[in-house]
Amino acid sequence: MGKDSRIEWTHHTFNPWWGCVKVSAACDHCYAETWAKRLGEGLWGPHTPRRFFSDAHWKEPLRWDKDAARDKVRRRVFCASMADIFENRSDLIAERRRLLDLIEKTPNLDWLLLTKRIHLVRKQLPKGYEFPKHVWLGTTVEDQATAKKRIKHLLEFSSPSVRFLSCEPLLSAVDLSEYLVRNEIGNRVDWVIAGGESGPHSRPMDPAWPAALQRQCAKAKVPFHFKQWGHWAPVEQVVDVMKKGTPIHVIRKDGSEVSVAAIGKGKAGRILAGKHWDQFPSTVL
């Protein structure tokens, strides 16, 4: 966590605190909870404490901002990989206010705020608060049901520079077409990230699902980023590195069969339809 993040679509990560509560199917195999448990931290659930950090930790983004200003290059900061900043808890109110103040003080950074609680965002913000233009606001969409439930709330916000979706882990086919065009107040989804689930208990992703999202984005001229296949990858793409006995799962859909192999994130790679998709939205501040 911190500077030079390994997450493909951001430069840095910043966590104002650690800990959360699972809210939907995308959370079933939460990597953040798994990571915290490895470190001996019991931070998940409605009654567990959250882990807070020192002043030195909070000064890190101020240094990143100075570096970005010096280099005249904007840097993206994903906030928060180990929490959801819009979780509804009284002990988070002051910390969230501190985060908003920090964002104001770092105008050379683009802050990516990703939440599964997009319906609570307005309620959790100070009265009259509007996001500055260097905030990118996003929500997770793992299937069609969560798309219908969450995206309408995301599109209520006009002040963020970018409104984005993280379709990871992608658990079913999703049609985003209606959200990729501007609504009655001129808002739309500006960027789509997609990816499969990682880890030994991950659920296979039908290769047709991210491919369909890519086509939808291309048609609407919305940037698309394919982050990863995750633990499972199309057999035809990884047959050269598969070992004897590699688990294979056959996805049956509309009478067709698609074979994916449990090969691990590192070997599965990020190639979709023959290329890497590393598109980002352009912003003018």
Secondary structure, DSSP 8 states (H G I E B T S, - for coil): --SS-SSTT-SEE--SEEBB---SGGGTT-HHHHHHHHTT---BSTTS--EE--HHHHHHHHHHHHHHHHHT--EEEEE-TTB-TT---GGGHHHHHHHHHHHHT-TTEEEEEEES-GGGHHHHS-TT----TTEEEEEE--SHHHHHHHHHHHTT--SSSEEEEEE-S--S----GGGSS--TTS----EEEEE---STT-----THHHHHHHHHHHHHT--EEEEE-TTEEEHHHHTTT--TT--EEEEEETTEEEEEEE--HHHH-S-BTTB--B-------
